[in-house]
């Protein structure tokens, strides 16, 4: 009887570890002066403002819906000021392809972080 219990526990551990390996990398961050974006899981995104400079920030991201087969580009805006963040997701069956942070600067080129690729 002890052998069966030990085997069942070992089997449960092995089964639980398989889905985690199939998911996207978590907590990938794109940072620029005054903002950052990061993802958790394969379809949640956050845009955060880190500087009191009167500029809005955003996370620009692309995801691919499995059932539609096309890539969709979106922008998550945060107009709430320094120290704030906003998030979106999950987008079911639509994993991220890439994302980056941006600072919206009126009549100037936006400050952009590097693209990060969760998959």
C-alpha positions as CSV (number, residue, x, y, z in Angstrom):
1,X,0.0,0.0,0.0
2,X,2.8,2.4,0.7
3,X,4.3,1.9,-2.7
4,X,1.0,2.9,-4.4
5,X,0.8,6.1,-2.4
6,X,4.3,7.1,-3.1
7,X,3.8,6.5,-6.8
8,X,0.6,8.5,-6.9
9,X,2.3,11.5,-5.2
10,X,5.3,11.3,-7.6
11,X,2.9,11.1,-10.6
12,X,0.9,14.2,-9.3
13,X,4.1,16.2,-9.0
14,X,5.2,15.3,-12.5
15,X,1.8,16.2,-14.0
16,X,1.8,19.5,-12.1
17,X,5.2,20.5,-13.5
18,X,4.4,20.0,-17.1
19,X,2.0,22.9,-17.7
20,X,4.3,25.4,-16.1
21,X,7.0,24.6,-18.7
22,X,4.6,25.2,-21.5
23,X,3.6,28.8,-20.4
24,X,5.3,32.0,-21.5
25,X,8.1,33.5,-19.5
26,X,6.7,35.6,-16.7
27,X,7.7,39.0,-15.5
28,X,9.5,40.1,-18.6
29,X,10.0,43.9,-18.3
30,X,10.6,46.6,-20.8
31,X,11.9,49.8,-19.2
32,X,12.5,53.4,-20.4
33,X,13.0,56.7,-18.5
34,X,9.7,57.2,-16.7
35,X,7.9,54.0,-17.5
36,X,8.0,50.2,-17.6
37,X,5.7,47.5,-18.9
38,X,5.7,43.9,-17.9
39,X,3.8,40.7,-18.5
40,X,2.8,37.8,-16.3
41,X,1.6,34.6,-17.7
42,X,1.1,34.6,-21.4
43,X,-1.6,37.2,-21.7
44,X,-1.6,39.8,-18.9
45,X,0.1,43.2,-19.3
46,X,0.9,46.2,-17.1
47,X,1.9,49.8,-17.8
48,X,3.5,51.8,-15.0
49,X,4.5,55.4,-14.6
50,X,7.7,55.9,-12.6
51,X,8.4,59.6,-13.0
52,X,6.6,62.8,-12.0
53,X,7.0,64.5,-15.4
54,X,3.4,65.1,-16.5
55,X,3.7,62.6,-19.3
56,X,1.3,59.7,-19.8
57,X,2.8,56.3,-20.3
58,X,1.7,53.2,-22.2
59,X,2.5,49.6,-22.9
60,X,2.5,48.7,-26.6
61,X,1.9,45.1,-27.2
62,X,1.2,42.5,-29.9
63,X,-0.6,39.2,-29.4
64,X,-1.7,36.5,-31.7
65,X,-5.1,34.9,-31.3
66,X,-4.9,31.2,-31.9
67,X,-8.5,30.9,-33.3
68,X,-8.1,33.9,-35.7
69,X,-4.5,33.3,-36.7
70,X,-3.6,37.0,-37.0
71,X,-1.5,39.3,-34.9
72,X,-3.2,42.2,-33.2
73,X,-1.4,45.4,-32.0
74,X,-2.8,47.3,-29.0
75,X,-1.8,50.1,-26.6
76,X,-2.6,50.1,-22.9
77,X,-2.7,53.8,-21.7
78,X,-1.9,55.0,-18.2
79,X,-2.8,58.7,-17.6
80,X,-2.9,58.5,-13.8
81,X,0.5,60.0,-12.9
82,X,3.7,59.0,-11.2
83,X,3.6,55.9,-9.1
84,X,0.4,54.5,-10.8
85,X,-0.1,51.5,-13.0
86,X,-2.8,50.0,-15.1
87,X,-3.2,46.4,-16.3
88,X,-5.2,44.4,-18.8
89,X,-5.8,40.8,-19.5
90,X,-6.0,37.9,-19.6
91,X,-6.6,37.6,-23.3
92,X,-7.7,34.0,-23.5
93,X,-6.2,31.9,-26.4
94,X,-4.2,35.1,-27.4
95,X,-0.6,34.8,-26.1
96,X,1.7,37.8,-26.4
97,X,4.3,38.0,-29.2
98,X,6.0,41.1,-27.8
99,X,5.6,44.3,-25.7
100,X,7.4,47.5,-24.7
101,X,7.0,50.5,-22.6
102,X,6.5,54.1,-23.9
103,X,6.3,57.6,-22.6
104,X,3.9,59.8,-24.5
105,X,5.6,63.2,-25.1
106,X,3.6,65.9,-26.9
107,X,5.3,67.2,-30.0
108,X,8.4,65.1,-29.4
109,X,9.4,61.6,-30.2
110,X,8.1,59.1,-27.6
111,X,10.6,57.5,-25.2
112,X,10.5,53.7,-25.9
113,X,11.8,50.7,-24.1
114,X,13.2,47.7,-25.9
115,X,10.8,45.1,-27.3
116,X,10.7,42.0,-25.1
117,X,9.4,38.6,-26.4
118,X,7.6,36.4,-23.9
119,X,7.6,33.3,-26.1
